[in-house]
Amino acid sequence: MGISQTELVDWREKAWPSLPLDSWSDTYATLHMWTQIAGKIRLTLSPWCNHSWQVTLYVTSRGLTTSPIPHDLRTFRIDFDFVSHRLILQASDGRVGGFPLEPQSVAAFYGRLMEEMEKLDLHVEIHRKPNEVAEPIRFDQDESHRMYDPDHANRFWRILSQSDRVLKEFRGRFIGKCSPVHLFWGALDLAVTRFSGRRAPEHPGGVPNLPDRVTREAYSHEVSSCGFWPGGGPIPYAAFYSYAYPEPAGFSAAAVKPAAAFYSPDLREFILPYDAVRQSDSPDEMLLTFLEATYEAAANLAQWDQKTLESGR
């Protein structure tokens, strides 16, 4: 017996839920700052890794995690649980801390997290100014962002979970240098990046409230990068993206699939609206088609050594 149209709609909504940007923009802004605080704790205590890979968060079966962070002879991790809606601290000596994820200001969240850290003897001082936002407010002074809607947070995590799964399938097709699938809290985007192996021209920098040296090291080598972003600015909706640095001649005019994809001159990226994916008969297939087509455009135009870099060539 085949699946009914009603069952298909129900399945799609559970796996790929709707999340219009204007419906959760306040929760999004608050959660963005909360993840930056957790990310900066990881940044402060973790050894350096190329392209700032030591700062990212990862998707879990219940939310997001820092993964283990070193602290003297112990490790600990910070988890955002978007099912039970709790912030959880777990240390390698068995001690546990945490508090509910609920409406509270960024300043209150920062204070509660630092208090829980101190209870577990996890002492840390972080840089309290957010990165990659136009008008940053110090975490301990931010009373403006305070919205947390559990349903919207859960929907965001479910989208990340599905995106993470498909991006990992895409990543597995490449045998050259490639990043993990990870969430950068600067822009709150889930990303995976492939490298050609060749040096790139120096990046001009200019990312708001991010040192140019960080951007230039991140783009020290040629990349084709893609991922999921909740949206903002010239793209006022959730979307998948793909770009190349340096952008090869002809990239913006490349004919890519699916038909819903387009090149944004504002972002200098190919964009595939999230709603086009979630409403398709096969979201996985549509997304993988977009990821492969935009990568092929970048690799072909920049003359990457695809035979060496790709699995199955």
C-alpha positions as CSV (number, residue, x, y, z in Angstrom):
1,M,0.0,0.0,0.0
2,G,1.5,3.4,-1.0
3,I,1.7,6.4,1.2
4,S,-1.2,8.8,1.0
5,Q,-0.9,12.5,0.2
6,T,-1.9,13.3,3.8
7,E,0.8,11.0,5.2
8,L,3.4,12.5,2.8
9,V,2.5,16.0,4.0
10,D,2.7,14.9,7.7
11,W,6.1,13.2,7.1
12,R,7.5,16.2,5.3
13,E,6.4,18.6,8.1
14,K,8.0,16.5,10.8
15,A,11.2,15.9,8.9
16,W,11.5,19.2,7.1
17,P,9.3,21.6,9.1
18,S,8.3,25.1,7.9
19,L,10.2,28.0,9.6
20,P,9.4,31.4,8.0
21,L,12.1,33.8,9.1
22,D,9.6,36.5,10.3
23,S,7.9,34.0,12.5
24,W,10.9,33.3,14.7
25,S,13.3,36.2,14.1
26,D,13.4,37.2,17.8
27,T,14.1,33.6,19.0
28,Y,16.7,33.4,16.2
29,A,18.5,36.5,17.3
30,T,18.5,35.3,20.9
31,L,19.7,31.8,20.1
32,H,22.4,33.2,17.9
33,M,23.9,35.0,20.8
34,W,23.5,32.1,23.2
35,T,25.4,29.8,20.7
36,Q,28.1,32.5,20.4
37,I,28.7,32.3,24.1
38,A,29.1,28.6,24.1
39,G,31.3,28.8,21.0
40,K,33.5,31.4,22.5
41,I,34.1,29.1,25.5
42,R,35.2,26.4,23.1
43,L,37.4,28.9,21.3
44,T,39.1,30.1,24.4
45,L,40.0,26.7,25.8
46,S,40.7,24.7,22.6
47,P,44.0,24.4,20.7
48,W,44.0,26.2,17.4
49,C,42.9,24.3,14.3
50,N,43.2,25.5,10.7
51,H,40.3,27.6,9.4
52,S,39.0,28.0,12.9
53,W,37.6,24.5,13.0
54,Q,38.2,24.4,16.7
55,V,35.4,26.8,17.4
56,T,32.4,25.2,15.8
57,L,29.3,23.4,17.1
58,Y,27.9,20.1,15.9
59,V,24.4,18.7,15.4
60,T,23.3,16.0,17.8
61,S,20.2,13.8,18.0
62,R,18.7,16.3,20.4
63,G,20.3,19.7,19.5
64,L,23.8,21.1,19.3
65,T,27.0,20.4,21.1
66,T,30.5,21.9,21.5
67,S,32.0,18.3,21.7
68,P,34.6,17.8,24.4
69,I,36.5,20.9,25.4
70,P,39.8,20.5,27.4
71,H,40.1,22.1,30.8
72,D,43.4,21.2,32.5
73,L,43.3,17.4,33.0
74,R,39.5,17.2,32.5
75,T,37.2,17.7,29.5
76,F,33.7,19.0,29.4
77,R,31.0,19.7,26.8
78,I,28.1,22.1,26.5
79,D,24.9,20.8,24.9
80,F,21.8,22.6,23.7
81,D,18.9,20.2,24.1
82,F,16.1,21.4,21.8
83,V,13.8,18.4,22.8
84,S,13.8,18.9,26.6
85,H,14.9,22.5,26.2
86,R,17.8,22.5,28.6
87,L,21.4,23.8,28.5
88,I,23.5,20.9,29.8
89,L,27.1,20.9,31.1
90,Q,28.8,17.5,31.5
91,A,32.4,17.1,32.8
92,S,34.6,14.1,32.5
93,D,34.7,13.7,36.3
94,G,31.0,12.9,36.3
95,R,29.7,16.3,37.4
96,V,26.8,17.8,35.6
97,G,25.2,21.2,35.5
98,G,22.7,23.1,33.5
99,F,19.4,25.1,33.4
100,P,16.2,25.4,31.3
101,L,16.2,27.0,27.9
102,E,13.4,29.5,28.3
103,P,12.8,33.2,27.6
104,Q,15.7,35.1,29.2
105,S,18.0,37.8,28.2
106,V,21.4,37.1,26.7
107,A,22.9,38.8,29.8
108,A,20.9,36.4,32.0
109,F,21.9,33.4,30.0
110,Y,25.6,34.4,30.1
111,G,25.4,34.8,33.9
112,R,23.7,31.5,34.4
113,L,26.1,29.6,32.2
114,M,29.2,31.2,33.9
115,E,27.7,30.4,37.3
116,E,27.2,26.7,36.3
117,M,30.7,26.6,34.9
118,E,32.1,27.9,38.2
119,K,30.1,25.3,40.2
120,L,31.9,22.6,38.2
121,D,35.3,24.3,38.7
122,L,35.5,25.2,35.0
123,H,37.0,28.6,35.1
124,V,37.1,30.6,31.9
125,E,37.1,34.2,30.7
126,I,35.8,34.9,27.2
127,H,35.7,37.8,24.9
128,R,32.2,39.2,25.5
129,K,31.6,41.0,22.3
130,P,29.7,39.1,19.6
131,N,31.3,38.5,16.2
132,E,29.9,38.9,12.6
133,V,26.9,41.1,13.7
134,A,26.5,44.7,12.7
135,E,25.6,46.2,16.0
136,P,27.1,43.9,18.7
137,I,26.1,44.2,22.4
138,R,28.3,42.7,25.0
139,F,26.9,39.4,26.3
140,D,26.8,40.5,29.9
141,Q,25.0,43.7,28.9
142,D,22.5,42.4,26.4
143,E,19.0,42.8,27.7
144,S,17.5,43.3,24.3
145,H,17.5,39.8,23.0
146,R,15.4,37.6,25.3
147,M,12.9,35.6,23.2
148,Y,12.9,31.8,23.2
149,D,10.1,29.9,21.6
150,P,10.5,26.1,22.2
151,D,8.6,25.1,19.1
152,H,10.7,27.3,16.8
153,A,14.0,26.2,18.4
154,N,12.9,22.6,17.9
155,R,12.0,23.3,14.3
156,F,15.4,24.9,13.7
157,W,17.1,21.8,15.1
158,R,15.1,19.4,13.0
159,I,16.1,21.4,9.8
160,L,19.7,21.2,11.0
161,S,19.4,17.5,11.6
162,Q,18.2,16.8,8.1
163,S,20.6,19.2,6.5
164,D,23.5,17.6,8.5
165,R,22.6,14.2,7.2
166,V,22.5,15.2,3.6
167,L,25.6,17.3,3.8
168,K,27.5,14.4,5.3
169,E,26.5,12.2,2.3
170,F,27.8,15.0,0.0
171,R,31.0,15.2,2.0
172,G,31.6,11.5,1.6
173,R,31.9,11.8,-2.1
174,F,35.1,13.9,-1.8
175,I,38.5,12.5,-0.8
176,G,40.5,15.7,-0.8
177,K,40.9,18.0,2.1
178,C,37.4,18.7,3.4
179,S,36.0,20.3,6.6
180,P,33.6,18.4,8.9
181,V,29.9,19.3,8.7
182,H,29.8,21.9,11.4
183,L,27.9,24.9,12.6
184,F,29.7,28.3,12.6
185,W,28.1,30.4,15.3
186,G,29.3,33.7,13.7
187,A,26.6,33.6,11.1
188,L,24.8,30.6,12.6
189,D,25.1,28.5,9.4
190,L,25.7,24.8,9.0
191,A,28.6,24.4,6.5
192,V,30.9,21.9,4.8
193,T,33.9,23.1,2.7
194,R,35.9,21.4,0.0
195,F,39.5,22.5,-0.8
196,S,41.3,22.2,-4.1
197,G,44.7,22.1,-2.4
198,R,45.9,25.3,-4.0
199,R,46.7,28.6,-2.3
200,A,44.1,31.4,-2.8
201,P,44.8,35.2,-3.2
202,E,44.6,37.1,0.1
203,H,41.0,37.6,1.2
204,P,40.0,41.3,1.4
205,G,38.4,40.7,4.9
206,G,35.7,43.2,6.0
207,V,33.4,40.8,7.8
208,P,31.6,42.8,10.5
209,N,33.3,42.5,13.9
210,L,35.7,39.8,12.8
211,P,39.5,40.3,12.6
212,D,40.6,40.3,9.0
213,R,43.4,37.9,10.0
214,V,40.8,35.3,10.9
215,T,39.0,35.6,7.6
216,R,42.2,35.5,5.6
217,E,43.4,32.3,7.3
218,A,40.0,30.8,6.8
219,Y,40.3,31.5,3.0
220,S,44.0,30.8,2.6
221,H,43.3,28.1,0.1
222,E,40.8,27.7,-2.7
223,V,37.4,26.5,-1.5
224,S,33.9,25.4,-2.6
225,S,31.7,25.8,0.4
226,C,28.0,25.1,0.9
227,G,25.5,24.8,3.7
228,F,22.3,25.9,5.4
229,W,21.5,29.4,6.7
230,P,18.3,30.6,8.5
231,G,18.3,33.7,6.3
232,G,18.6,37.5,6.7
233,G,19.3,40.7,4.8
234,P,18.9,40.2,1.0
235,I,17.7,36.6,1.6
236,P,14.7,37.0,4.0
237,Y,14.1,33.3,4.3
238,A,15.9,30.1,5.2
239,A,18.1,28.8,2.3
240,F,20.8,26.5,1.2
241,Y,23.9,28.2,-0.2
242,S,27.0,27.5,-2.2
243,Y,29.9,29.7,-3.1
244,A,33.5,29.5,-4.3
245,Y,36.5,31.5,-3.2
246,P,38.1,32.8,-5.2
247,E,35.1,33.0,-7.5
248,P,36.2,31.8,-10.9
249,A,35.2,33.7,-14.0
250,G,31.8,32.7,-15.3
251,F,30.7,31.2,-11.9
252,S,27.7,33.5,-11.5
253,A,26.4,32.7,-14.9
254,A,26.7,28.9,-14.5
255,A,23.6,26.9,-15.3
256,V,22.9,25.0,-12.1
257,K,20.1,22.8,-11.0
258,P,17.4,22.6,-9.7
259,A,15.3,25.3,-11.4
260,A,14.6,27.0,-8.0
261,A,18.3,27.8,-7.5
262,F,19.7,31.2,-8.4
263,Y,22.8,33.3,-8.0
264,S,22.6,36.2,-5.5
265,P,24.9,39.1,-6.6
266,D,24.5,40.6,-3.0
267,L,26.0,37.5,-1.3
268,R,28.0,36.2,-4.3
269,E,26.5,32.8,-3.7
270,F,24.1,30.4,-5.3
271,I,20.9,30.2,-3.3
272,L,18.3,27.4,-3.0
273,P,15.3,28.4,-0.9
274,Y,14.7,26.0,1.9
275,D,11.0,25.9,1.2
276,A,11.7,24.6,-2.4
277,V,13.5,21.7,-0.8
278,R,11.0,20.8,1.9
279,Q,8.1,21.0,-0.5
280,S,9.7,18.8,-3.2
281,D,8.8,15.1,-3.7
282,S,12.4,14.2,-2.8
283,P,14.1,16.8,-0.5
284,D,17.3,14.7,-0.4
285,E,17.6,14.4,-4.1
286,M,16.9,18.1,-4.8
287,L,19.4,19.2,-2.2
288,L,22.1,16.8,-3.4
289,T,21.5,18.0,-7.0
290,F,22.1,21.6,-5.9
291,L,25.2,20.8,-4.0
292,E,26.7,18.7,-6.8
293,A,25.8,21.2,-9.5
294,T,27.3,24.2,-7.8
295,Y,30.4,22.4,-6.8
296,E,30.9,21.1,-10.4
297,A,30.5,24.7,-11.6
298,A,33.2,25.9,-9.2
299,A,35.6,23.0,-9.8
300,N,35.3,23.0,-13.6
301,L,35.7,26.7,-14.0
302,A,38.6,26.8,-11.6
303,Q,40.2,23.7,-13.1
304,W,40.4,21.6,-9.9
305,D,42.1,18.3,-10.2
306,Q,38.8,16.4,-9.8
307,K,40.2,13.0,-10.7
308,T,42.4,13.1,-7.7
309,L,40.0,14.9,-5.3
310,E,36.7,13.0,-5.9
311,S,35.6,9.5,-4.9
312,G,34.7,7.3,-7.8
313,R,36.4,9.3,-10.5
